[in-house]
Amino acid sequence: MTPEEPVTWKHELKTRAGSLLMLKMFATMGGIAAFFYAYFWVMRHPLSAVTVMPVTWLDELVSFSPRSFPLYVSLWVYVRWQPSGWASSSLCPRGSPNP
């Protein structure tokens, strides 16, 4: 790409996603692992008696469908998007996707 050409958003995305790839990959993986470890620990060690929440009208309105599972799985793609936007290591601790 020559200096005269404008930088497209696709080129910028490719550049950002490729920089610090290993750091972003392991930080994302570690963050997800820490979240699930803490989540399941809290589920096994509640601070007080567990309260069962009553079913609301909204629960009845939104039914479960196995066909919606791909939509749920796609949410894990979004977890990876935010670190992909980091352009340099100085941005990583703040978590800002914009330099």
PEZI-V884073 format. One record per pair of residues at least 4 apart in sequence whose ideal C-beta (glycine too) atoms are under 6 Angstrom apart, sorted by the first residue. I is the first residue (numbers start at 0). J is the second residue. D is the distance in Angstrom with one decimal. If there is no record, write none. Layout:
BEGIN
I;J;D, I;J;D
END
This chain:
BEGIN
0;4;5.2, 6;10;5.4, 6;11;5.6, 12;16;6.0, 15;84;5.5, 15;86;5.2, 16;83;4.4, 19;23;5.5, 19;88;6.0, 20;24;6.0, 22;26;5.9, 23;82;4.2, 25;29;5.9, 27;79;5.8, 27;82;5.4, 45;49;5.6, 54;58;4.7, 81;96;5.9, 84;96;3.2, 85;90;4.7, 85;91;5.4, 86;98;4.7, 90;95;5.3
END
